[in-house]
């Protein structure tokens, strides 16, 4: 079981990391042609885009996944109807998206407003929900190569296009938008061809409204949940904009958050890899093995994020060729360490989602999102952008661990995940990393070696204790 976990996680995890590693090598070139204002404009638009992005599928991916496991012989009929419905819905979504972008466009965007809007909504109009259905199909059928190959090819294409448009054509922030449009359109096209000609899963536009309504009853309660995740991930930059934080300061924060996005991508990859495995284990009532997977991921995450954090000052010096942007490494430490919420979040909610109890998820995510929004409005005016990073960490820890204390979790889970233990370890390592980043190199080397030895010992101890089945 663990062999499959590591194999699938490696495929899903390494595939986005190949282009991301390539992008790290291009950072010294790209950042020499960008300013904090460029990062600020991109960050503000991304923040508001996320505000409406949760509506693009209306949460129906949950229905797609559940129907595959619960109706393995008939799921395609449901998927084709949802494909048709979502194709029509995305025209409405594109209109809403365009209206929002028009209203919030930063003044620094100038006369590029109309073009930015078209580049953002274009892929939805051209190819509908092809990417969502295509990637979900290959994920639930445990065919990671199909997803990973696309991730590598189009990820590298994004890196090369960013390099060409920003460093060679000197397009500034517009280089990101052009690159994103070209790559996302081609990415969606690849899934559209698979869905319509090879699987095949062509859309049914004459769908049954009764089927759509019953699906929406399951999916719509997840929308507040995913919207709350947006509030945690991106709303801070929107709030900074509303509070009139300088665009350059927002840009510094946005660059720091890009490093947390690298770890978040790995977290998403591990979620994709373990999701089908956990569902199969839950179906066979092998919850103890499921927990072993979660614990394994938690140890890996703690080691990776802490290792990055204590060396973040040196990493920023090497990769960021802009003196102002280099000073963002303390922000990156807090934001990167906050990603450690993800394994325990999966552990708290995977079984609940498998049982179709999606209506309870908002209790976790909504409060986390509310914490983020309220504290950002209260603290950013007094403590600046560092407050946003700390608030993100606090809100993520709530997201990751609060689910263990809800009655619905206890109803469907009979084993202890030791949430308090893992929370204390995460907070301790975050504080230690924030302090250690400015220590001398010999001390940091020694600390790194001691940490990984301790994590190895903890992993070995828990592995023996819970009898992980290899």
JOGILIN-V997080 format. One line per field, one symbol per residue. ss: DSSP state (~ for helix, > for strand, _ for the rest). A space follows every 50 residues. Layout:
# JOGILIN-V997080
ss=???
This chain:
# JOGILIN-V997080
ss=_~~~~~~~~~~~~~~~~~~~~~~~~~~~~~~~~__~~~~~~~~~~~~~~~ ~~~_______~~~~~~~~~~____~~~~~~~~~~~~~~~~~~~~~~~~~~ ~~~~__~~~~~~~~~~~~~~~~~~~~~__~~~~~~~~~~~___~~~~~~~ ~~~~~~~~~~~~~~~~~~____~~~~~~~~~~~~~~~~~~~~~~~~~~~_ ________~~~~~~~~~~~~~~~~~~~~~~~~~_~~~~~~~~____~~~~ ~~~~~~~~~~~~~~~~~~~~~~~~~~~~~~~~~___~~~~~~~~~~~~~~ ~~~~~~~~~~_~~~~~~~~___~~~~__~~~~~~~~~~~~~~~~~~~~~~ ~~~~___~~~~~~~~~~~~~~~~~~~~~~~~~~_~~~~~~~~~~~~~~~~ ~~~~~_~~~~~~______~~~~~~~~~~~~~~~~~~____~~~~~~~~~~ ~~~~~~~~~~~~~~~~____
